[in-house]
C-alpha cells in the first residue's frame, strides 16, 4: 500500500482513494485497502485518516477518458468483494448452524448424564446401606464366637 502525491500519479488505478490533506490541501493517492488508516501527511507531517472509498471528502482526479474505465473497474472490484463477502457470510452461517446443533446435542447429553449420575448415586447409596447391614451382622457373629457359651450344666 503506497501513498503517492496525487499530482505525481498520472494514472491512478481503479479503486485508489484520491483525497486531500485537511491541513495543507496536498492531494494524496492511496490504495483502497488503506481506507480508514491513520497516516502522516508527507508535506505537513500531520496525522490524518484516509477517507473511505467514495466518501464525501474524496476528490476524484480521474481523466474524463479514464472515468468509465475506472468506474467499471471499481464496480468490478465491488462486485467481486460482494460475492466474496456473501460466500463468507454463507460459510459463517453454516458454521453457526453446526455449532448450534453441536450445542443442542451436548446439552441433551449433559441432561441424560445428570439423570444417569443421579441413578448411580442412588444405587451407590443402596449398596452402602447393604454393606453397613452386612458389617453389623458380621460384627454380631464375631462377638458371639469370641464369648464362651454359657453351659447350663456346669
C-alpha positions as CSV (number, residue, x, y, z in Angstrom):
1,X,0.0,0.0,0.0
2,X,1.9,3.0,-1.2
3,X,0.8,6.6,-0.7
4,X,1.6,9.0,-3.6
5,X,1.2,12.6,-4.4
6,X,-2.0,12.9,-6.4
7,X,-0.1,15.2,-8.9
8,X,2.8,12.7,-9.4
9,X,0.3,9.9,-10.1
10,X,-0.6,10.5,-13.7
11,X,-2.6,7.3,-13.8
12,X,-4.4,6.4,-10.6
13,X,-5.6,2.8,-10.6
14,X,-9.2,1.9,-10.3
15,X,-10.1,1.6,-6.7
16,X,-7.4,4.0,-5.5
17,X,-8.5,6.6,-3.0
18,X,-7.7,10.1,-4.0
19,X,-8.1,12.8,-1.3
20,X,-6.6,16.0,0.1
21,X,-4.9,16.5,3.4
22,X,-7.4,18.6,5.5
23,X,-4.5,20.6,7.0
24,X,-2.4,21.6,3.9
25,X,-4.7,20.5,1.0
26,X,-2.0,18.3,-0.5
27,X,-3.5,15.9,-3.0
28,X,-2.8,12.2,-2.0
29,X,-3.5,8.8,-3.6
30,X,-3.6,5.5,-1.6
31,X,-4.6,2.0,-2.5
32,X,-8.2,1.2,-1.5
33,X,-7.0,-1.1,1.2
34,X,-5.8,2.0,3.1
35,X,-9.3,3.2,3.8
36,X,-9.7,4.3,7.4
37,X,-6.0,4.1,8.2
38,X,-4.2,6.8,10.1
39,X,-1.3,8.2,8.1
40,X,1.2,11.1,8.2
41,X,0.9,13.7,5.5
42,X,4.2,13.8,3.7
43,X,4.0,17.6,3.3
44,X,2.8,18.9,6.7
45,X,3.5,15.8,8.9
46,X,0.0,16.0,10.4
47,X,-1.7,12.7,11.3
48,X,-4.8,12.2,9.1
49,X,-7.3,9.5,8.5
50,X,-7.6,8.1,5.0
51,X,-11.3,8.5,4.0
52,X,-13.4,5.5,3.0
53,X,-13.6,4.9,-0.7
54,X,-16.4,7.0,-2.2
55,X,-16.7,9.3,0.9
56,X,-17.6,12.9,0.6
57,X,-14.0,14.1,1.3
58,X,-12.6,12.2,-1.6
59,X,-11.5,14.2,-4.6
60,X,-11.8,12.4,-8.0
61,X,-8.9,13.2,-10.3
62,X,-9.5,10.6,-13.0
63,X,-9.2,11.9,-16.5
64,X,-12.5,12.1,-18.4
65,X,-11.4,9.3,-20.8
66,X,-10.5,7.0,-18.0
67,X,-13.6,7.7,-15.9
68,X,-15.7,5.0,-17.4
69,X,-12.8,2.5,-17.3
70,X,-12.0,3.4,-13.6
71,X,-15.6,3.2,-12.5
72,X,-16.2,-0.1,-14.3
73,X,-13.0,-1.4,-12.6
74,X,-14.2,-0.2,-9.3
75,X,-17.6,-1.8,-9.8
76,X,-15.9,-5.0,-10.8
77,X,-13.9,-4.9,-7.6
78,X,-17.0,-4.1,-5.6
79,X,-18.9,-7.0,-7.3
80,X,-16.1,-9.4,-6.6
81,X,-15.9,-8.2,-3.0
82,X,-19.7,-8.5,-2.6
83,X,-19.6,-12.1,-4.0
84,X,-16.7,-13.0,-1.7
85,X,-18.5,-11.4,1.3
86,X,-21.7,-13.3,0.5
87,X,-19.8,-16.6,0.3
88,X,-18.1,-15.8,3.6
89,X,-21.4,-15.0,5.2
90,X,-22.8,-18.3,3.9
91,X,-19.8,-20.2,5.4
92,X,-20.2,-18.4,8.7
93,X,-23.9,-19.1,8.8
94,X,-23.3,-22.8,8.1
95,X,-20.6,-22.9,10.8
96,X,-23.1,-21.2,13.2
97,X,-25.8,-23.8,12.4
98,X,-23.3,-26.6,13.0
99,X,-22.3,-25.0,16.4
100,X,-25.9,-24.6,17.4
101,X,-26.6,-28.3,16.5
102,X,-23.5,-29.4,18.4
103,X,-24.5,-27.3,21.4
104,X,-28.0,-28.8,21.4
105,X,-26.5,-32.3,21.2
106,X,-24.1,-31.6,24.1
107,X,-26.9,-30.1,26.2
108,X,-29.1,-33.3,25.7
109,X,-26.0,-35.4,26.5
110,X,-25.4,-33.4,29.7
111,X,-29.1,-33.8,30.7
112,X,-29.0,-37.5,30.1
113,X,-25.8,-37.9,32.1
114,X,-27.2,-36.0,35.0
115,X,-30.1,-38.5,35.2
116,X,-27.6,-41.4,34.9
117,X,-25.4,-40.0,37.7
118,X,-28.4,-39.5,39.9
119,X,-29.4,-43.1,39.4
120,X,-25.8,-44.2,40.0
121,X,-25.8,-42.2,43.2
122,X,-29.0,-43.9,44.4
123,X,-27.5,-47.3,43.6
124,X,-24.3,-46.5,45.5
125,X,-26.4,-45.4,48.5
126,X,-28.3,-48.6,48.4
127,X,-25.1,-50.7,48.2
128,X,-23.6,-48.7,51.1
129,X,-26.7,-49.4,53.2
130,X,-26.4,-53.1,52.4
131,X,-22.7,-53.1,53.2
132,X,-23.4,-51.4,56.5
133,X,-26.1,-54.1,57.4
134,X,-23.6,-56.9,56.4
135,X,-20.9,-55.3,58.5
136,X,-23.3,-55.2,61.5
137,X,-24.2,-58.8,61.0
138,X,-20.5,-59.8,60.8
139,X,-19.8,-57.8,63.9
140,X,-22.5,-59.7,65.8
141,X,-21.2,-63.0,64.5
142,X,-17.6,-62.2,65.6
143,X,-18.7,-61.1,69.1
144,X,-20.8,-64.2,69.6
145,X,-17.9,-66.5,68.7
146,X,-15.5,-64.6,70.9
147,X,-17.6,-65.1,74.1
148,X,-17.7,-68.6,75.7
149,X,-21.0,-70.2,75.6
150,X,-22.9,-70.4,78.8
151,X,-23.2,-74.0,79.7
152,X,-26.3,-74.6,81.8
153,X,-24.9,-78.0,83.1
154,X,-21.7,-76.8,84.6
